[in-house]
Amino acid sequence: MRTERLDARALNRATLARQFLLARTGAPVLDAVAHLCGLQAQEPQEPFVGLWSRVRGFDPSELSRLLEERAVVRLHLMRRTVHLVAADDAWSWRPRHQVLLRQRILGVYARDLAGLDLDELAAQARALLSDGRPRSLGDIGRELAERHPDRAPRPLGEAVVAALVPAVQLPPRGTWRSTAGARYLPLSEWLGRGAAPEPPDEPDAVGKDLVRRYLGAFGPAASADLRAWCGLAGLPKAVAAVRDELVGFRDDRGRELLDLPDAPRPGPDTPAPVRFLPAFDNAILGYHDRSRIIDHAHRGLSVAGARVVLVDGRVTATWTHNADAIHVTPLRQLTPAERAAVDEEAGHLATFLAHAGHARRASQ
């Protein structure tokens, strides 16, 4: 394997290229979501800005349509976080995350769920949801608490929808400008498919697909980055199974980075336009070592829900939106040229947020 060194700036440009942040893609929205391995979406409206910054001429009604037509879904997946993913990916990836999700929910509600047979609880929840009636987390918890009167409803409901039963958040939750609460149905029922497959053994086809797909959207990357993105254990076997397909590099710290041979790796001097990212964007959260895109001093912003601005490919400001205006707070002194570029892109974003859904606009 090659041992070429890639410094932080070269890794930054590779990340931007894979994430459609060097140049917006003309791909259909569904293809963009699939390429990105989904978008983190616990804040339902944030993916719209994420896609606007990545997809040329993005129309938010298209994402709403894909949700309503069940081509994309919202469900707990990577890192026990709600993600917006292509339906086919949800179907194949969700079983692979079953053990992780169950462990995480036990960690959160250890006392509330202690002594409870979780397999029995899952069976009761599936029977409850088999009537096809969408329910909120609270509805599910209260109905299950009737069978378990010594348990609080919320931990029961959250255990079901976040871990025990593959379940999707139904539209209008997650559609453009909707404030609807989350209601759930089993993934299999929503997609009209049979029972989801059992979690696979290692190394498995799904695990190998996750490795390839991750590198396509986030590479070059270390195994620790892959683990940080998906939260899964056991992937070293899947990495080993596809290793002969990959090329290797070293970063400035000497870590081994893996990548797909033909994936784009632009030169470090490639110009990077200003881009506005939503809260919890995976371009930042998809790595263990986030220094390729954010300074260590500002790392906390990535988990605090701050919306950030990339200048020359790096997190350089935060932004908020109110009264049809974008307010930018720099994290360092901006040059006049940088300030002008930020203001120009902020104006485009303000127009999108004010008028999208009423009239399409092209963003270059």
Beta strands, then each sheet from edge to edge (+ up, - down):
strand 1: 4-5
strand 2: 39-40
strand 3: 72-76
strand 4: 82-86
strand 5: 135-136
strand 6: 167-169
strand 7: 183-186
strand 8: 247-250
strand 9: 256-259
strand 10: 275-277
strand 11: 307-311
strand 12: 314-322
strand 13: 325-330
sheet 1: 1+ 8+ 9-
sheet 2: 2+ 4- 3+ 6- 7+ 5-
sheet 3: 10+ 11- 12+ 13-
end
